[in-house]
Amino acid sequence: MIITTWNGKSFDTEKDLNAPERHVLQKLFAWESMVSSLAQFKQKKQEALLKGWNNSGPIQEGMALKVIIKTLEKKVAVRLGTNGT
């Protein structure tokens, strides 16, 4: 899947993320539309990163994942009508 971020950078999840990062991203795509606050989204992100893939343990965020997550945070803020803080 190709993801274009808020600043116009494109990432190919198959090439730019490892399998555990893709797993976390899938969870965050679901939470993006369900959370009631940006703080809740950030909490879900932390939980997913700590839990890992199939409870394998913490996942280290690579640069691509960090940028993609920042874009998701911005989308959540827009959906909720907040300024992203």
Buried (B, 14 or more C-beta within 10 A) or exposed (E): EEBEBBEEEEBEBEEBBBEBBBBBBEBBEEBBEEBEEBEBBBEBBEEBBEBBBEEEEEBEBEEBBEBBBBBBBBBBBEEBEEEEE
